[in-house]
Amino acid sequence: RKLESIGTILLFWRVVHGGMLTVLLLTVLLVQNGQTQEVDSAVSFTQCSDGYRLDRSTGQCRDINECQTITDACKGDMRCINHNGGYLCLPRTAALVLANGPSNPTYPASSPTGRSDTSVYQPASIPRFPVPQRSLVCRFGYTLDDNNNCVDIDECTSGTHQCNPSQICINTEGGYSCSCNEGYWLVDGQCMDIDECRHGYCQQLCANIAGSYSCQCNSGFLLNLDGRSCQDVDECAGENPCSQHCINAYGSYLCRCDTGYELNSDGTGCDDINECSFSDFLCQHQCVNEPGDYFCICPEGYTMYSDNRSCQDINECEAVNHTCTEQQNCYNTPGGYKCLEKVNCQDPYIQLNENHCMCHGENPGCTEQPFTILYKYMDTVSGRNVPSDIFQMQATSRYPGAYYIFQIKSGNDGREFYMRQTGPVSATVVMTRPVSGPRDIVLDLEMVTVNTVINFRGSSVIRLTIFVSEYKF
């Protein structure tokens, strides 16, 4: 390649020899590859010679300052002098004068130690070499600054860009680019809003807004710090929204009530359940409602069974918890007792035992009277299911040729009973209508004996007293 001279360096340095000061002059011719120098016309390079680097902004080769890029370029007490395409290592007492440089070169001053300070020396016969002035042409997107360097043009601040008003200008080395703000994309040269909600950015609710979006959560959830996901709110952790028990659920909560309460229509309050209104069979006698529960009670004369609902009669006669006298007999009834007067047979009857009276056939006064009167007692509950067999009557002896007729002689004014003959010598009292108490019913049950063989007709009576309880148990 053709080498061109770009300048002459005159080197001066002083040498002390035998007390004489000698000034040496060294002329150095600096050369540079012609194709790597800056030229009048815009020449583009792709590769530079050693000691030069490619300036991509101008397409030109520029000198590398090895004195700055190479650590310890010169050894010992030498100093580094950069020049085009290389560098020099010179003694520190040397002075460097460019042929086309300043008229007053600088020299190091002498000192007793042989080192140091700089002084000015003007040789009388330093030649001057003209250096041709060259103009630099920058590539597109660059301009020359005051130091004759190509610098980038900021089209964005200078207003020389051609970005759409909806776009933003971004300066780059040697040019610029047009872009859209975050949340927008380029469509046919215009920045259009991106609908982020179409891409499922939000876990639950998404609201698209100009250039952005906003995530929201359903009721019962709280937006996390990431701004898009939702976490469940534990409504039960704070103040209890329920009147009794709160159960947290995903996105909500449930209220629960204690046994004996039911959730009211607002979903949070608990109302007492009136169990007694559900059925008449919870308690045998009476149901008493209380907050969250109920209990059963029995009437006077009864005690509660272990099932806490059924009532059991108290036998006051066995417990000797009655007011009957010694002349009376205590008869226990459902829920109470009766003090019965002892049987006192009236004439013409005689006393066979404590409840049996007999009228002797030899007594003329017994002709039209029942042969015997037997006193019996029984009890029953109110509202007993009907028809119901309640008492059985039977002949104690049977004679040849005799037959028996059973009937209710008195006490059945309401026709609540009838006699059903169940055999030749027996019959059953049947309750045909419900009977309500408290009530005492006295029935005279008659058994007529007819013997055709001896032409005999007689009767016996059972005086049955029925104590009907006030209750159905």
Secondary structure, DSSP 8 states (H G I E B T S, - for coil): --EEEEEEEEEEEEEEETTEEEEEEEEEEEEEEGGGS--SS----S---TTEEEETTTTEEEE--HHHHSTT-S-TTEEEEEETTEEEEEETTEEEEETTS-SS-EEE---TTS---EEE---TT--------------TTEEE-TTS-EEE--HHHHT-----TTSEEEEETTEEEEE--TTEEEETTEEEE--GGGGT-SSSEEEEETTEEEEE--TTEEE-TTSS-EEE--TTTSS--SSSEEEEETTEEEEE--TTEEE-TTSS-EEE--GGGT-TTSSSSEEEEETTEEEEE--TTEEE-TTSS-EEE--TTTTT-S---TTEEEEEETTEEEEEE-----TT-EEEETTEEE--TTSGGGTTS-SEEEEEEEEE-TT--SSEEEEEEE-S---TTEEEEEEEEES-TT--EEEEEEETTEEEEEE-S---SSEEEEEEEEEEEEETTTTEEEEEEEEEEEEE-SS--
